Amino acid sequence: MAARNPPALKAIIAVDATEDLYQEDVHFMDGIMHVDSWEMSQDLDNARPGAPDYRIDEAYFRDRFDTDPWMLTYKNQQRDGPFWDRASIRNRLQDIRIPAFFIGGWYDGYRDSVPRMLANLKGPVKAIMGAWSHAWPHDPYPNPGMEWRYEAVRWFDQWLKGIDTGIVDEPRFAVYVRNWHAPGPYLAYAPGTWRYEDGWPIARIRDQILFPQDDHTLKSGEPPATTHLLRYVPSIGIEAGGPVMWWGDVAHDQRPTDAFSLTYDSEPLAGDTEILGLPRATLVVSTDAPRANWMARLSDVAPDGTVTQVAGAAFNGNHRLSARAPSAIVPGQQFTIDIDMHFTSWVFPKGHRIRLAVNNAQWPMLWPTPDPMTTTLRLGNGTRLSLPVVPFEQRPVPAFLPPAASPPMPGFETLDAGTSSGYGEISSVDRNPQTGAATATATNSGGSRFPWGTERYHETIRHDVTDSEPGKASVLGTHRMEVELPGRKLLWEAELSFKSDHENFYYNYRRRLSENGKLLREKTWTRTIPRDYQ
């Protein structure tokens, strides 16, 4: 909206947001197809009428219930292009000319927009980067949070009321620098410290170049040319990114995924080493299949062997020339890819090791490529890791207020979630070592009480893949939303089957609406969607 410059819009604040809807939003991550429970739940919410009346009439059926599922719309747009351009402004950030304030979190998948905005906007701009995930900073996970609403009022008072709040006199970028912590999956408090920087990029940052060696170490000198082989294991990657982590959230210990990856470790560090930015892995690769993805992950290896993920990103090999005009890989042909890992901050402690891990699957977060294969990584021919190292400098520290209690909303209550693995979290993983078949299941439930009634939801989602036949991956899911009103009970149900083979995706989705136990409407969508270099 700000890029359209409507006269009435004078200033904006964006929290946990992205302006690149193809590479960074929930549908395709790093150019690779993604399916999770959010697509079912959001779609069912799109198909419901508004509270408190929940009016069910022909206009509702026409305008909401009977409309195509949003997932079906997006799954037909598997490459970057005009469809995504209409709502993405990554390549025209200069169009935003009004004051803009951006807030992001290190455990949120949409954090890359913050440095882009700071670097490219021409008007007044300010940013805060904290420790939280996709959450409000006053109600964060993990802690610490801060009272961002106070900063928001200062920002709007400055630009909407002409009050000198002092906010424009402060440095433009407040960043929470993360210190080491053990791997997840849960983290109550992310250790670290706040400081101000003047903006982005930070002039004192220097790239430290490390080269993977034949003995699987990381060193400053480029090694003699050699090749390392890696067999594609489609079912790995849960520890590096579950179904909804989006390269955010708190990752598990990386060792199970690293066991099926190429890993390269530095010597124990002689002193603390801070990075801030987007680490880059430049990889000279090839494969014996026409389609392949690569994942590069940066981790901290503690002296006790635990491995904490610091940053990572994926690369669709068929997008090596263009994400808008993908092309098949020529088996055996070497090419170079630059994987810019997602925005990160970390202090590697003295005595810890820096690890680069390279692999070809991050299931179930990213859809597997369809061919069994072996990929190669060419060392001594340009393959390297570039780290944005920050030399120490005494910097001012922001004086943020701690989170304040939100005023109660009369008649509103969050209900017990019951038995749940948490939103999108894997509750069980079953593997058959003889067949290579793997199943990951997640469940989630909860509810809210409003002045007009009660809403309760429950969902399940199951991901399946077999290592020997990665083309035959699938997702099966259900989502139910029950609304209980005085004398009236409404139930919306969704069932999803999304499967693939070597050439196509097969989509089957069903919506149902019942009132007081009577079925009012049911609609099913069945489509075959060609795989477009996915």
N, C-alpha and C positions, 0 to 999 in steps of 0.2 A: 504493500500500500504506500509506504513512504517513497518508493522508487517512482510511483506515479505522480507524486507531488500535488495532491489535492490542496487547494488553498487553505482549507480549514485545518489541515493537519500541521501542527506546529512543533511537535517533539514526540519521540517514541522511546519506549523501553521494551526490549525483547529478552525474555528469560528462557534459557535452555532451548535455543532456536537454531535453525539452519536456513540458509538461503540457497542450498544446493540439494534439490529434491530428488535427483537421480542418484548421486554417489553416496549421499549421507542420510537419506530418510529411511523409513522402515521397509520400503518395498524392495529396493536393490541397494546393497551395501558394498561400496567399492566396486560397483558395477556387476555384482553377483546377486542372483535371486535369493530372497529371504522370505520365509513363511513362518509366522508364529501366531499365538493365540490373540494377539492384538487385532489381527485382521478379522477374526470372527467377532470379537466383542465390539469393536468399533463399527463394523458393518451392521450388527444388530441394533446398536444405538442409533445409527443413521436411519434405520427402518422403523423406529418407534416415534410416536407423536409426542408432543411436549406435555410436560406437567403444568398445572395440576389436573387438567381436564382429561387428558389422554383420549382425545376425540377420535372415534373410529367411524369413518364415513367413506364415501366413494372418493372424495378428494384425497383423503389420507392414503388409501390404497393406490391411487394413481400416482401420487407425488412422492410416496415414500416406500411403502411395502413392496410394490411391484417394480421398483426401479432396479436396474442391474447392480449387483454387489460391487463395491468399490474394488475388491481384490481382483475381480474379473477384468475390470477396466485397466488396472495397472499391470496385470500379468500379460496383457497384450502389448505392452510398451517396454520391451526388454533391452532396448538400447537407448542411449542418450539421443536427444533430438528435440524437434519442435514441441512435442507433447510436454516435455519437462521444462522447456524454455519459457513457456507461458507463465509459470509461477516461480521460476528460479531467477535470481538476479546476480549469481556469482560473477558473471562476466560483465556486469554493468553496475557495479557498486557505486560508481561515481554519480549515478542517477539520484542517490539519496543525498539531499542537500540540507535537510533539517537536522537539528541536534538529535543524536542517537546514543542510547545507553544500552550496553549489552552485558548480560550476566550469564556465566556458564559455570559448569562444575567438572572436575577431573574425572568423575565416574559417570558422566553423561555422554552418550554417543554423539551429541550434537555440538561438541565443544570447539570444533575446528573453525567455526564461523567467527569466533571472537578475535583471533589474530588477523584474519582477513579484513574484518571491519575496521580494526584499529589502523591497519596499514593502508587502506584504500579509500576510506571515506574522506571527503574534502571539508565537510562541515564539522561543527563541534561534536566530538565523540569521546565516550568514556566507557570503561569496561571493568568488570570484576570477575575474577576466576577463582572459585572456591573449591572446597573438597567434596561437595555433595554430588549425588547422582542426578537423575532426571526428577528433581524435587525443588520445592520452594526453599530458598536459603534460610527462611525463618523456621522451617520445619524439616530439617535436613536428614538425609541418610547418605553417608555417615556424618557424624559431627566432625568438626565444629561448624555451626551455622553462624549467621549474622542477621541483623535486622535490616534487610534490604529495603523494606517498605519506607523506612526513614530516609534512606538515600533516594528513593523514588520521589518522595514528596519534595525533597531538596531540589531534585532535577526539574520537576514540573513547576515548582514555584519559581525557579530561575527563568525558565523559558516561556511559561504561560502567564505568570503574574508580574514578571519583571523585578522580582525580589532578588537582591544580591545575597545568595545563600553561601557563597564561598566555594561551591562545588567545582566551578570552572577554574579556580586557582590551585586546586590540588592536582598532583600528577594524574595522567589519564588512565593508568592501568594499575589496579590493585590485584596482586596475585598471591595465592596461597601456595607456598613452596612445600611440596610433599617430602617428608623424610621416610626412611625405610619403615615398612611394616610387614609382618608375616602375611602369607597369602590367605585368601578368604576360604569359604565363600562369604563370611560375615565379618563386618568391621564396624565396631561401635564408634570408634574415633580414629580419624586419620591424622597421624602426627605430622606436624609441620609448623611453619611460621608465615605470617603475613608480611608483605612489603609492597611499597609503591615502586613502579617503574614509570619512566616518562612516556612510554608508548610502545609501539611495535613497528618494526623490529627493534630489538635492544642492541645498541651499537657495540657493547663490549662482548657479546657472544662470539665465540670462536668455534669453528668446526674442528672436531678431533676425528681423524680418519683412522680406522682400524681395519685390518685385512684378515679375513678368515684364512687359516693356514691348513696345510695338509694333515697336521696332527690334531686338528679341531680346536686349536687355540685362536685367539684374537691378538694380533700384534700390530705395531705401527708400520712395519715393513711389508711390502708386497712379496708374496711367495713365488717360487717357480711355478710355472703353469702345470696344473693337474686338474682332474675331474673327479667329483664326488657324485655317486649315484644315489637315488632315493626312490624306493618303491611307494607308489600311491596307495594309501590306506584310507578309503573314503570315510570310515566310521570314527576317525580320531577328531579331536578338537573341542570336546565338551569343556575341558578345563580352561581352554583359551578363550572361549566365548560361547555361552549357552544360547538358547533360542532367541532371547531378547536382549542380550547384553550390548549389542550394537557397538562393540569396542568400548563399552563403558562398564559400569558396575564393578564389583570387587571380584577379581578372577581367582580361581582355585590355584593350588600348587600346580605348576606347569610340568612337573616331571612326567606324568602319564602321557601327555601330548608330545613332550620333548623326546620320549623314548622312540617315537616313530618319525622323528624329524632329524634334519642335519643341524647339529648344534656346535657353536664355537664360543669358547670361554676365554676371557682375559686372565692375566695373572691377578692374584689378590692385589687390590688397590693399595697404593702407598699412603693415600690420604683420601678424605671425603671428596667426591666429584659430583657437582651439581649440573644437571641438564635442564633446559627449558626451551621448548620448541617442538619441531617435527623431525625426529630422527629419520634418516633416509638409508634404506638398504638398496644398493645398486647391485643387481644380480645378473650375471651372464649365464643364461639358461638354455636348455633345449628339452625336448620330450619326444617320445615315440608315438604320440597320439595327436590328433588334430585339435583337441580342446584340452586346456589345462588351466588351473588357477594356482597362484603362488601366495603363500602367507609368510610375512616376515614379522617376527616378534622380538622385542627387546625385553630382557628380564634381568633381575637382580638375584644372583646366586649367593645365599648366605653361607657362612662357614659350616653350618649344620646340614647343608645340602638342600634346604627348602628353596623354592624358586618362585619369586614374586614377579608377575608380569607388570612391566612398566609402560609399554606402548606396543602397538602393532597395527597392521593393516593388511588388506588382501589386494590382489591384482588379478583381474581377468585377463589371461594370456591372449585371448582373442581380441582384446582391446589394445594390444601393444602398439598399433598404429593409430587407432581411433576408436573411441567408445561410441561414436556416431556411425561408423562404417566398419563393424567388426570383420575380421577375416580369419580363415582357418590357419592353424599353425602348420607349417611344413615339417613333418616328422624328421628329426635329426638336425634341423637347421638351428644354429645358435642365434640368439638375439639378446639384447640388453633391456632390462626393465628397471625403472626407478620406483621403488615403493616408499612413498612418503608416509611414514607412520603417523597416527593421529596425535594431535597436540597433547603434550605431556610435560610434567614437571617432576623431578625426582632427585634426591641426593643419595648416591651410592656411598655407603659408609666405607671407611678404611677397613681393609681385610676382606671385603666382599668382591665378587667377580661380576663382570658385565658379560651377558650372554646374548648372542644372536642365534635365533632358531628359524629355520626355513622348512616349510612343509607345503603340502598341496591340498589339504582339507581342513575345514573348520565346521564340521557337522555337529549339531543340527542348525547352527546359525546360518550357514551358507549352503546353498544347494550343491550337491556333488556333481562334478563333471562326469560324463557317461562312460568313458572308456577306462578299463584297466591300463596302467601305464607305468613306466619308469621315467623319472625326470633326471636331468643332469644339472649340476652347478659347476661352472668352470671357475677355478681359482687362479689367481695370478694373471688375470686378463681383464682387470677392471672391477671385479667383484669386491665390494667394500661396504663398510658401515660408517656413516657420518653422524656424529653426535654433537648437538648444539650445547657446548660446555659454557657455563657461566662463571667467569672469574668473580671472586668475592669483591663486593663493594658495599660500603655502608650506605644504606638507603633509608628514607623515611618510612615510617610504619603507619598504616591507616588506623584510625581510632573508631572502628565500627562498634555500634551498640550490639549487645547480645540479643538473641531473639526474644521478643516480647510475647506474652500470652495473647492469643487471638481472642477477641470478644466472643462470648457464646452466641450461637444462633438459636433462638427459641424454637423448640420442636424438632431440632436436628440431632441425630445421634448415629455414630458409626457402630454398626452391629458386629458381633463376634464373627470372625471369618470362618470359624469351624475348622475342619480338617483341610489343610491346604499346604502346598509346598511353597506358597508365595507366588506373586505374579510372575509367570513365565519360568519359574525355577524348576529344574529337573527334579522330580521326586524319585525316579528310579531309572536305572540303566541296566538292560539285560543284554548280554553278549553270548553268542554261541561260538566258541573257539574253533569248532570243527567246520562250520559253514561260513563263518565271518559275518553272520547276520547280527545286527544290533538294533535295539529298540530303546528309545528314550521317551519317557512319559512325564508330563507335567499336569498338575491340577491346581485350581484356584477357585476360591469362593469367598463371598462376603456379602455385605449389605449395608443399607443406610435407612434410617427412619427420618421422614420429612413431616412437616405439619399436615400434609394431605394424605400420607400413607407410607407404605414400606416397600422398598425395592430390595430384592435378593438375587444374587447371580451365582452360577456355578459353571465351570468350564473344565474340559479336559482336552489335552492335545497329545498325540502320539506321533513320533517321528521314527521311520524305519529306513534302513539301508543295509545292503549286503556288499561286503568288500569285493567279492568276485563279480558282481553285476551292479556296479554303482549307478547305471542308468535307471534302474528300477527302484528309485527312492520314492517315499510317500509320506504324506501327512494326513492323519485322520483326527478330526476334532469336533467337539460339540460345545455350544454355549447356550445357557438358559438364563432368561431374565424374567423374574416373577414380580409383578406389581400388585400389591394388595391395598385396595381402597375400601371405604365403607360400602358394604354390600356388593363389591365387585372385585374379581380377581382376574388379572390379565397375565398371560404367559406367552412370551416370545421364545422360540427355539430355533437354533441354527445347527445344521450338520454339514460338515465340510469333508470332502475327499479330494485330495490333490495329489496326483501321482505322475510319474514320468516313465518313459522308456528312452531308448537312444535318440529318437527323433522328435517326440512330442511330450507335452504336458496334458494331463487329462483332469479336467475340472468338473466337479459335481458338488452343487451347493443347494441346500433346501432350507427354506424359511417356513415357519408355522406361527400362527397366532390363534390362541384359544382364549375364550372369555367364560369364566365360571364353568370350566371343564368342557365347553363346547367349541369345536374347531370352527373358526371363522374364515381362515384363509390359509392356503398352502401354495407355495410356488417353488419350482425347481429349475435350476440352470445347469445345463450339461454342455460342455464345450471341449473341443480338441484344439490345443494351442501349439503350433510348431515351436520347437526350441530354437531360439534366435541367438546362437553362440553362447548358450548358458549350459 
